[in-house]
Amino acid sequence: MLLRAVAASLLATMLLSCAASSPRAAENGATPLRTASYNIRHGAGMDNRVDLPRTASVLRALSADVIGLQEVDHRVTRSGSVAQMDSLGRLLGMQAAFGAFMPYQGGEYGLGILSRHPISRMHTIRLPDGNEPRVALLVDIVVAGRDTVSVVNVHFDWVGNDTLRYAQASALARVLDTLRTPYVLLGDFNDEPGSRTLALFSARATEAQKPADNHFTFSSTAPSKEIDFIFAAPSVRWTSGGARVIDERVASDHRPVVADWILRAR
C-alpha cells in the first residue's frame, strides 16, 4: 500500500509538472487535463443554507479543467429559481451545460458539466427510469485546439437494491462502446468498489485511483462510503495521476473528487 501511495504521489507530481509546462506537453503531442466530480446538493450545505457562491468557491479551489456536477437545479423554487449551471459558469469563467432529469418545483432538476475548454456538442442520454428519471450528460470538448474529448457525467439510482442502478449503468455502457473519441466518465455512481455497477466501467476504462487512506466520498461530515468516481478510456490514450478526495465538510453532503490525466497523442 505504501509503495502504491508513493508511486501515485510521484506520478501526480509529474503530471502537475507537465501541466505547468504545457508547451513541452504540446510538443510531445500530450495534453494535461484536470477533471473533477462533485455532488453539490443543489448548493445546499450541511447548514441547510443554499449558497451557490460558496459552491463556486469550492469549485474554484479545485483548479479543474472540466467538472461534473450532480444534483443541480435549473430555476427551481427551493434554490431561488436560479439557473445554477449558468450562474456557476459566470462565477468561474467556464462554459456550462445542463441536463435535466425531470421537472421540479417550477423548473428542472438534473446534472451539469463545466469546462474551461470549448464545448462543441452537448447530448443527454436517456437512461432507464429508477426511483427518479435519469439521464447521463455528454459533452464534447476541444482540448488544446485539436483533440476532441467526450466528457460523460452520471448520477445513478440510489436505493440499496442495485437492479435499477445496474440497468442504467448497462444502458450507458452500451453508449460508451459506440464512442470514437477518448472519453472521461465521472459522477455519483451510488455504488461502491466490488459492485457489478463499477465492474462494468472498470472493464472498459481506467479508474483514477484514490489514496487508500482517503477514498471515502460520502458523507462529507462522516465519510464512510466511496461512491463518486472518475474513469477515462481508452487506456492507450490516457495516463492517470490518480485521484484525491477533498476534505470539504460544509458546502455539500458529498466530498469533491479531483483526478489528473495526460491525454496522449494518437
N, C-alpha and C positions, 0 to 999 in steps of 0.2 A: 504494500500500500504506500509506504514511504517513497519507494523508488518511483511508483506511478505518479505520485504527487509532485516529486521533484522534476520528473520528465515533463509533466504537464505545465509546471511553472516555467521551465526553461523554454518550452515551445511557445507559451503565451508571450514571454518576453521577446522572443524572436519575431513573433507576429506583430507586436506593438512596435518593434524596431522597424519592421517593414513598412508599417503604416506611417511611421514618422518620416520615412524616406521613400515616398511614393514614386519619385522619378525612377529610382532603381527598380522598384517593383514593376513599373510600367515598361522599363527597358526589357525586363525578363518576361514580359507578357503575363505577369501575375498581378492581381489586384487585391488589396486587403478589404475586407468587409466586416464591419462590426454589426451584429444582429442582437436584438433583444425581444423579450416577450414579457408582458405584464397584464394580468387581470386587474383592471382598475376599479371594478365595483362601481361603475358609473360616477367615479370621482368622490364617492362617499367613503370617508376614512373611518378608522376604528373609533373615532369620536362621534360617528354618525353625522358628520357635517360634510355636505357636498362642497368641495373646494377644488375646482379644476386648475387654478393657478398652482396650487400645491402639487397636484398630479404632474403638471408641466415641469415643475421644479425637480421632481424626482426623475422624470424622463430626461431632462436636460443633463443631469449629472451622469447619466449612462454614456453620453457621447457616442451614441449608436448611429449608424448609417441608415438602418431600417429597423422599425419597431412594430411588432404585432401586439395589438391591444384587444382584450376581451371584456365583455360586459360594458359596452359603450351605448350611451343614449343619444338619440337624434331628435331634438325638440320634444322631449318627454317632460311632463309636468313635474315629476319628482326631482328632476335636476335643473329646474328653472327654464325649461323649454329652449335649451341651448343646443345648437348643432355641435356636439362635443368634438368631433374629429376636425371640423373646420376651425374651431377655436384653438385646439391644440396645435394644429398646423400653423396658424398665425403666431401663436406664442413661441413656437420653436423654430420657425422659419423652415418648415418641412412641407412637402407635398402630402396630401391626405386622401385616403379612400375609406369609404364606409360600406359595409354590407349588412343589410337588415335581416334579422331572423323573423320578426313579426311586428305588427302594430302594437303600441303600448302607450297608454295614458296620453293620447293625442299626438303621439309621434311614433318613433320606431326604436326597437331595441336590437342590438347586434354586436358587431365587432369591426375593428378598423386596422389600417396599416398607415404608418408614417414613413416617409422616405426622404433622404437628402438627395438621392439620385432621381432623375426624371422618371415619372410613371408614364409608360407608353400604352398600357392597357389595363383595364380592370374588369374582373369577371366574378360573379358569385356562382358557386357550385351548390345547387340544392341537394341536401343530404336527406336520408330517411328521417322522418319525424321521430323525436324522442319524447320526453316529457314536455318539451317545448319544440317548436320548429327549429331547424338548424340549417345553416349554410356554412361552407368554407369560403373565405375571401381570397382570390388570387389576383395579384398584380404583377405585371412585367415591369421591371425597372432597367434602365440603360446605365450600366456601370462603366466608368472611365470612357464614356463616349463610344464604346464599341461592343461590349458584351451585354446581351440581354439575359437577365436572371429573373426567374419566376419566384415570387415570394407567396407562400400559402399559409394563411392564418386559420386556426381551428379552435373551436370550443365545443367539445363533445358532451353528450349527455352525462349527468352527474350521479344517477342513482347507483346503489350498490350492485344490483344485478346488471351485468355488462351486456345483455342481449342487444339492447337498442344502441348502446355505445359502439359495440363491435360492428353492428350493421352500418353505422355511419362511417366508421373507420374503413371498413371494407369498400364502401362506395367511393370514398376519397382515394383509396389506394389504387383503384381501377383508373381513376382520372390521372393520378400521378404517373402511372405506367405509360400514358399516352404523351407525356410532355417530351418535347425535343430540346428544351432549354435546360441548363443547370438550374436546380431549384433549392430553395430553403423552405423547410416546413417547420412551423413553430406554433406554440399556443398552449392552451389549457386542455390537456388530454383527459383530465378527470380519471386517470388510471395510472397505475404505478409500474415500476420495472418488474418484469416477470409476467405481466399480464399478456393476454393474447392480442389486446389492442396495440400495446407497444411493440410486440413481436412483429406485427405487420410492417411497421415502419423501420424497425431495426434491420429487417431483411432487405430493405430497399435503399436505405440511406445510412450515412454516418451520423451517429449521435455525438453532439458536443458534450463530453463527459464533465460532470460537476465534481468538485472535490469530495472525497469520501466522508470527510468530517463536516461538510457543509452543503448537503444536497437537498435538504427539505425546502419546499417552496410554499407549503400551506400548513398551518395558518401563519400569518405574519407575526402574531404575538406568542404563539406556542408551536413552532414548526415541528411537524411530525409526519408529513407526507410529501413525497416527490411526485407531483402531477403536472408540472409545467416543463416543456422540453423544447429543444431546438435540434433539428436534423438538417443535413444537406446531402444532395445527390446530383450526379453520380460521383462515386468516390474518386474516380480518376481526375475530376476537376477541382476537388477541394482538399485543402489541408486544414485540419482543425487545431485550434489552440486551446481547446477545452472551453468550459463554461464556468461562470461564477454566479452565485446567488447573493443578491444584495440584501443586507440586513436593514430593511425599511419596515418599520412596525406600525406606522400611523396612517399612511395615505391610502391603504387598501388592506383587505384580508389576505391577499397573496403577497409573495416577495418577488421582485423582478429577477429575471434571468438574463445574463449577457453572455454572448459567445462570439469569439473572434475567429475569422476564417481567412484563408487566402484562396482566391479563385485563380486556378492555374490556366495557362493558355491551352488551347486545344492541341 
